[in-house]
Amino acid sequence: MNGNAGYLHVFNWPGEEMTLALIASKVKSARLLATGQKLSFRQEYNGRQVLSGMPAEPPNLYVSVIKVKFDGPFKALIERHQAAWLDGNA
């Protein structure tokens, strides 16, 4: 984390969409660091942030970095149990 920005290091590229779990902060913007490509995002229930509009193939073969800016300092949700965010009990 750097102020209101976080850097996601993605080793296993998920394809065109990726879900981030247990995030209380709202995403304001997201972009691929290597190319500057802006990504779409939406906030769902239980702290799920979904990044979309990503290329099918990773920008970097080994690790791709996504810069995410939040509306304020990053805050995570505290999970009640390991899969709480999946069943709506986060």
C-alpha positions in Angstrom: 0.0 0.0 0.0 1.1 3.5 -0.8 -1.4 6.1 0.5 -4.7 5.2 -1.1 -3.2 3.0 -3.7 -2.6 -0.7 -3.6 -0.6 -2.9 -5.9 -1.9 -6.4 -6.8 0.9 -8.8 -7.9 -0.9 -11.4 -10.0 1.2 -14.6 -10.5 -1.7 -16.8 -11.8 -3.5 -14.6 -14.4 -7.3 -15.2 -14.1 -8.3 -14.1 -17.6 -10.7 -11.2 -18.3 -12.2 -10.8 -14.8 -10.9 -11.1 -11.2 -12.7 -11.0 -7.9 -11.0 -9.5 -4.8 -12.5 -10.5 -1.5 -12.9 -8.9 1.9 -12.3 -5.3 0.9 -14.2 -2.6 2.8 -12.7 0.3 0.9 -14.4 1.4 -2.4 -12.3 1.2 -5.5 -12.0 4.5 -7.4 -9.8 3.3 -10.3 -7.8 0.3 -11.5 -5.2 0.0 -14.2 -2.5 -2.4 -15.5 0.8 -1.1 -14.4 2.7 -2.4 -17.5 0.4 -1.0 -20.1 -1.6 1.7 -18.3 -4.8 0.1 -19.5 -7.8 1.1 -17.4 -9.8 -1.7 -15.9 -13.5 -1.6 -15.1 -14.6 -2.4 -11.6 -17.8 -3.0 -9.5 -18.4 -3.4 -5.9 -20.6 -6.3 -4.9 -21.9 -7.4 -1.5 -19.7 -8.7 1.3 -16.6 -6.7 0.3 -16.3 -8.2 -3.1 -14.6 -6.0 -5.7 -14.7 -7.3 -9.3 -12.1 -6.1 -11.8 -13.1 -6.7 -15.4 -12.0 -5.6 -18.9 -8.6 -7.3 -18.4 -6.8 -8.9 -21.3 -7.2 -12.7 -21.8 -3.5 -13.1 -21.6 -1.3 -11.6 -18.9 0.8 -8.5 -19.7 3.8 -10.1 -18.1 4.5 -13.9 -18.3 5.6 -14.2 -14.7 3.9 -11.5 -12.6 1.5 -8.7 -13.7 0.8 -5.8 -11.5 -2.5 -4.0 -11.1 -2.6 -0.6 -9.4 -5.8 0.0 -7.5 -6.8 3.4 -6.0 -9.2 3.4 -3.1 -11.5 6.2 -1.8 -9.4 6.5 1.3 -6.9 4.4 3.3 -7.3 0.7 2.6 -9.6 -1.2 5.0 -10.2 -4.9 5.0 -13.3 -6.7 6.3 -12.6 -9.1 9.1 -13.9 -12.5 8.3 -15.9 -14.5 10.9 -14.8 -17.7 9.4 -12.6 -18.6 6.3 -15.5 -18.7 3.8 -17.7 -16.0 5.3 -17.5 -13.8 2.3 -18.9 -16.6 0.1 -22.0 -17.3 2.0 -22.9 -13.7 3.0 -21.7 -13.7 6.6 -18.6 -11.5 6.3 
